[in-house]
Amino acid sequence: MVGIKDIAKKAGVSISTVSYALNGSPKVTEETRARIQAIADELNYVPNMAARTLKSRQTKIIGVYLADYGGSFYGELLDGIKKGLAHYNYEMIVCSGVKSHLFIPERMIDGALILDWTFKTKEIEQFADRGHSIVVLDRQLTHENIRQVILDNKGGATLAVEQFASAGTKKMYLISGPEKGYDSNQRLETSRRELDRFAIPYEIIEGDFTEPSGYKAIQTILEESPQKPIDIFALNDEMAIGVYKYIKETPYEIGTDIRIIGFDNSELGAFIQPRLATISYSKHRWGIVAAETIIKLIQGQATEHEHIYTSFISGGSFTK
């Protein structure tokens, strides 16, 4: 493997001069820097990130931990994180799986953004105890090295139930999300509480935030032959779209026979017909705020817990 010694030898300069040039130091002229960079490119030099990290104690990289990358949800969020980090000259690496957790203690990243329900809370707290900076997007934690930037799931679920209540619904079907997911549990618990307040009976149909689980859920609902309209709150848009796909194969119509509200305001939900009524929030802003929070935490600046608030977007899938 080519090292800076090889570059120095070919350039006829000292190792320190090569180091200054490749790291953008003002201690060398632009002409020297350009010549050394050209030699480095010619030799296919790859910087040793581990050595550089040991020296500077910084990688300028943030790890973004996700449970999975499926569905349309993550693109806008990651774009917001990327832009937010770029403002501070940081980059991101998207991680999934237990082995990638080692990036934190090995200091291959400067901090972590976690939106991964499989990442155990105890492990997060242990990393924080060791001085690592962490921002969680999917749970509530109190620690000097942890901040939370979480979605207002309670407010969003309340808005959805209020829409059904004002429409005079007689019974609600709730298509739930992952059993251990923070967002899904918050939405489900709030929906149940609000429906009890309105004295509206309801039934919970198991889902997992995927389109196929929504497809399967509506099959279960229709097998009961309930009275029309059938009122459904799908706790995310992916499952609502699964409902749409199944209903296409039946004589039922979305918006009249099946009234449905989703959650997340996904791009696909805005284009299907009729448009999916949903609970909206800015995933892009969520990402930017999370990025800003982790950098401030790393830099020792004052930071607070943040909430990303929700609103109701009307659509043809839900008519009163």
Buried (B, 14 or more C-beta within 10 A) or exposed (E): EBBBEBBBEBBEBEEEBBBBBBBEEEEBEEEBBEBBBEBBEEEEBEEEEEEBBEEEEEBBBBBBBBBEEEBBBBBBBBBBBBEBBEEBEBEBBBBBEEEBBEBBEEBBBBBBBBBBBBBEBEEBBEBBEEEBBBBBBBBEBEBEBBBBBBBBBBBBBBBBBEBBBEEEBEBBBBBBBBEEBBBBBBBBEBBBEBBEEBEBEBEBBBBBBBBEBBBBBBBEBBEEEBEEBBBBBBBBBBBBBBBBBBBEEEEBEBBEBBBBBBBBBBEBBBEBEBBBBBBBBBBBBBBBBBBBBBBBBBEEEEBEBBBBEBEBBEBBBBBE
